[in-house]
Amino acid sequence: MDGMRDLHAQVIMDHSERPRNRGALDNADLENHLLNPLCGDEVTVYAAFYGDTVSEVRFTGRGCSISQASASMMTERLTGKSREEAEAEIAGFKSRMTGDGEFSDTEELAALGGVIRYPSRIRCATLAWTAFEEGLEGS
């Protein structure tokens, strides 16, 4: 079990230290900013659509390694999905983060599964996902 926990920590640190798709997106079709007032984490998510497909996802912000790693993973997970698939991915991730359902051992997002043991950190892990979800609702 410790080996898996170490692997998950490495995945989180990798995404935190070398975030994928970090930076603003000019002419974004979706842009939404969220702040976690409890800890000061903040994120702005951006997306471009090609028809109904999420063609690019980017993010900016600052915060703990969990919030930044989760935002990085989210950009990879949602790129190429239809709007409906993206909504389902977000709902599924948020559901798993609240203990409803389990992560597959093969998915990179499983690295965030340990956060469930720390309820105050769940908001860190879901911040970017919630920002994207709210952005979808508003676009």
C-alpha positions in Angstrom: 0.0 0.0 0.0 2.9 2.4 0.8 4.2 1.9 -2.7 0.9 3.0 -4.2 0.8 6.0 -1.9 4.3 6.9 -3.0 3.4 6.6 -6.6 0.3 8.8 -6.1 2.5 11.4 -4.3 4.9 11.4 -7.2 2.1 11.9 -9.7 0.8 14.9 -7.7 4.2 16.4 -7.4 5.0 15.9 -11.1 1.8 17.7 -12.1 2.3 20.4 -9.5 6.0 21.1 -10.4 5.5 20.6 -14.2 1.9 21.6 -14.8 0.4 20.7 -18.2 -1.4 23.4 -20.1 -0.6 26.2 -17.7 -1.2 29.7 -19.0 -4.0 31.9 -20.2 -5.8 31.1 -23.5 -6.5 34.1 -25.8 -10.0 34.3 -27.2 -11.2 31.5 -24.9 -14.9 30.4 -25.3 -15.0 29.6 -21.6 -13.2 31.5 -18.8 -14.0 31.2 -15.2 -12.2 32.1 -12.0 -12.7 30.6 -8.6 -11.1 31.3 -5.2 -11.1 28.9 -2.2 -11.5 31.4 0.6 -10.6 28.8 3.2 -7.0 28.4 2.0 -6.5 31.1 -0.6 -6.1 28.7 -3.6 -7.3 30.3 -6.8 -7.7 29.1 -10.4 -8.9 30.5 -13.7 -9.8 27.9 -16.3 -10.0 28.6 -20.0 -11.4 26.5 -22.8 -11.8 26.7 -26.5 -14.4 24.7 -28.4 -14.5 23.4 -31.9 -18.2 22.8 -32.4 -19.2 20.8 -29.4 -15.7 19.5 -28.7 -13.4 20.9 -26.0 -10.4 21.6 -28.3 -8.1 23.1 -25.7 -8.1 23.6 -21.9 -5.7 25.8 -20.0 -5.4 27.2 -16.5 -3.7 29.8 -14.4 -3.7 30.3 -10.7 -1.8 29.6 -7.5 -2.2 27.4 -4.5 -1.2 24.1 -2.9 0.2 21.2 -4.9 -3.1 19.4 -4.8 -5.1 22.2 -6.4 -2.5 22.9 -9.1 -1.9 19.2 -9.9 -5.6 18.6 -10.1 -6.0 21.5 -12.5 -3.2 20.1 -14.6 -4.8 16.7 -14.7 -8.2 18.2 -15.5 -6.8 19.9 -18.6 -5.5 16.6 -20.0 -8.7 14.7 -19.1 -11.2 17.2 -20.7 -9.3 18.1 -23.9 -10.9 16.3 -26.8 -14.2 15.6 -25.0 -17.6 16.7 -26.1 -19.4 19.1 -23.9 -21.6 16.3 -22.6 -18.6 14.0 -22.0 -16.8 16.8 -20.1 -19.8 17.4 -17.9 -19.9 13.6 -17.2 -16.2 13.6 -16.4 -16.5 16.5 -14.0 -19.5 15.0 -12.3 -17.8 11.6 -12.0 -14.6 13.1 -10.6 -16.4 15.3 -8.0 -18.6 12.3 -7.0 -15.5 10.1 -6.5 -13.9 12.9 -4.5 -16.8 12.9 -2.0 -16.6 9.1 -1.6 -19.3 8.1 -4.0 -17.6 5.7 -6.4 -14.0 4.7 -6.7 -11.1 5.6 -8.9 -9.8 3.0 -11.3 -6.2 2.0 -10.5 -5.3 2.7 -14.1 -6.4 6.3 -14.1 -3.9 9.1 -13.2 -6.7 10.9 -11.2 -6.5 8.0 -8.7 -3.5 9.9 -7.3 -6.0 12.4 -5.9 -8.1 9.7 -4.2 -6.1 9.9 -1.0 -7.4 13.5 -0.5 -10.7 12.0 0.5 -9.2 11.3 3.9 -8.7 15.0 4.4 -12.1 16.7 4.0 -10.7 20.2 4.1 -8.5 19.4 1.1 -11.3 18.1 -1.2 -12.2 21.6 -2.2 -8.5 22.0 -3.3 -8.8 19.0 -5.5 -12.1 20.0 -7.0 -11.5 23.8 -7.4 -10.5 23.7 -11.1 -13.2 21.1 -11.9 -15.9 23.3 -10.3 -14.6 26.4 -12.2 -14.9 24.5 -15.5 -18.3 23.2 -14.6 -19.6 26.6 -13.7 -18.0 28.0 -16.9 -19.9 25.4 -19.0 -23.1 26.4 -17.3 -22.5 30.0 -18.2 -21.4 29.5 -21.8 
